[in-house]
Amino acid sequence: MESSLKQLLNEIEENRSLMVKLALESSFADEKVVKISWKLDHLLNTYDELVQKIS
């Protein structure tokens, strides 16, 4: 379970970094940025669910 959390955290950070990078190149309203934002939101919700199960 711990490695799953670490992997998920790495994926969250990668998506967050990519979203910011793309947004700075275009805007936060750009379609690519919005899609990554949706994915990031899903990843964060998944992380929250996992943490709640562990607690």
C-alpha positions as CSV (number, residue, x, y, z in Angstrom):
1,M,0.0,0.0,0.0
2,E,2.8,2.4,0.9
3,S,4.4,2.0,-2.6
4,S,1.1,2.7,-4.2
5,L,0.8,5.9,-2.3
6,K,4.3,6.9,-3.3
7,Q,3.6,6.1,-6.9
8,L,0.3,8.1,-6.7
9,L,2.1,11.1,-5.1
10,N,4.7,11.0,-7.9
11,E,2.0,11.0,-10.6
12,I,0.2,13.8,-8.8
13,E,3.4,15.9,-8.8
14,E,4.2,15.1,-12.4
15,N,0.7,16.2,-13.5
16,R,0.8,19.3,-11.3
17,S,4.1,20.3,-12.8
18,L,3.0,19.7,-16.4
19,M,-0.2,21.6,-15.8
20,V,1.6,24.7,-14.5
21,K,4.2,24.5,-17.3
22,L,1.5,24.3,-20.0
23,A,-0.5,27.0,-18.4
24,L,2.4,29.4,-18.3
25,E,3.0,28.7,-22.0
26,S,-0.7,29.3,-22.9
27,S,-3.3,29.9,-20.2
28,F,-5.2,28.0,-17.6
29,A,-8.2,27.9,-19.9
30,D,-6.3,26.0,-22.6
31,E,-7.9,22.7,-23.4
32,K,-4.8,20.7,-22.6
33,V,-4.4,22.4,-19.3
34,V,-8.1,21.8,-18.4
35,K,-7.7,18.1,-19.3
36,I,-4.6,17.7,-17.1
37,S,-6.5,19.6,-14.3
38,W,-9.3,17.1,-14.5
39,K,-6.8,14.2,-14.3
40,L,-5.0,15.9,-11.4
41,D,-8.4,16.3,-9.6
42,H,-9.1,12.6,-10.1
43,L,-5.6,11.7,-8.8
44,L,-6.1,13.9,-5.7
45,N,-9.5,12.3,-5.0
46,T,-7.9,8.8,-5.3
47,Y,-5.2,9.8,-2.9
48,D,-7.7,11.2,-0.4
49,E,-9.7,7.9,-0.6
50,L,-6.6,5.8,0.0
51,V,-5.5,7.9,2.9
52,Q,-9.0,7.7,4.5
53,K,-8.8,3.9,4.2
54,I,-5.4,3.8,5.9
55,S,-6.5,6.0,8.7
